[in-house]
Amino acid sequence: MTVYVGGDSLCDSATRELDRSGEKAGEFRVRMVCLKGAGTLAGAGAGARRATEDSTTVGYIAAPGPPSRFSRSILEAAGIAQITTNFGAAGMSRLLRAIEQAGDAAGLRESVLQEVG
């Protein structure tokens, strides 16, 4: 499963949280992709589209602001959960819990979306 993270400031702490989990959530191996330039509308749109093209994507972490509002509509159309936060570790922790609670791979993306809203 893959989590996309928009922005260097979020990536650092999200990486630490993922490392702390052993890159796992329940039975699932989780990888993270840090997106450069996600602090602009164009960058946020490109990052969100990239996430939607990856069939393993289960979540997207974004910093608050206009770019995250822009990316949210793209991700929602694909059924991908977006967590908007100033703290990458908190967003990653929340996504890891949602992945673990989903239980199995069937409908994982939908389960995570329902869990995090």
MODATA-V842700 format. One record per residue. OMEGA is omega in whole degrees, -180 to 180 (* if undefined). BURIAL is b if it has 24 or more other C-alpha atoms within 12 Angstrom, else e. D_FIRST is the distance of its C-alpha to the first C-alpha in Angstrom with 2 decimals. Layout:
<<OMEGA;BURIAL;D_FIRST> <OMEGA;BURIAL;D_FIRST>>
This chain:
<<-176;b;0.00> <174;b;3.78> <176;b;6.94> <-179;b;10.19> <-178;b;13.35> <173;b;16.75> <-178;b;19.53> <-177;b;20.62> <178;b;21.97> <-176;b;18.69> <-177;b;16.73> <-177;b;19.06> <176;b;18.74> <178;b;14.98> <179;b;14.74> <180;e;17.24> <178;b;15.48> <177;b;12.21> <-180;e;14.66> <-180;e;16.56> <-176;b;13.83> <-178;e;13.58> <179;b;10.00> <171;b;9.26> <-174;b;9.29> <-179;e;11.44> <-173;e;10.56> <170;b;6.81> <-177;e;6.24> <174;b;4.83> <-177;b;6.29> <175;b;8.56> <176;b;10.81> <-179;b;14.29> <176;b;16.34> <175;b;20.06> <-177;e;22.65> <179;b;20.73> <176;b;23.92> <179;b;25.79> <-180;e;25.61> <179;e;25.18> <179;b;22.42> <179;b;20.58> <180;b;21.00> <179;b;19.83> <179;b;16.66> <178;b;15.93> <177;b;16.78> <180;b;14.55> <-179;b;11.52> <180;b;12.89> <-179;e;13.32> <-176;e;9.72> <180;e;8.75> <-177;b;4.93> <176;b;5.97> <-179;b;6.36> <-177;b;8.90> <179;b;11.61> <-177;b;14.12> <175;b;17.63> <179;b;21.11> <176;b;23.81> <-179;e;26.15> <179;e;26.83> <-180;b;23.86> <176;b;21.41> <179;b;23.61> <-178;b;23.47> <-177;b;19.70> <-177;b;19.35> <178;e;21.20> <-178;b;19.12> <179;b;15.82> <179;b;17.64> <179;e;18.89> <180;b;15.44> <-180;b;14.49> <180;b;12.05> <173;b;12.92> <173;b;14.70> <179;b;16.01> <-174;b;19.21> <172;b;20.49> <-174;b;22.65> <-178;b;20.73> <-180;b;17.27> <179;b;17.15> <178;b;17.98> <180;b;15.34> <179;b;12.58> <180;b;14.31> <179;b;14.47> <179;b;10.80> <177;b;10.15> <-180;b;13.07> <178;b;11.99> <-180;b;8.74> <-179;b;11.19> <-179;e;13.85> <174;b;12.18> <-178;e;12.97> <-174;e;11.72> <-179;e;9.35> <179;e;12.26> <-176;e;12.21> <-179;b;9.13> <180;b;9.19> <179;b;12.91> <179;b;12.95> <178;b;11.19> <179;b;13.62> <-178;e;16.46> <-176;b;15.84> <176;b;15.87> <*;e;18.22>>
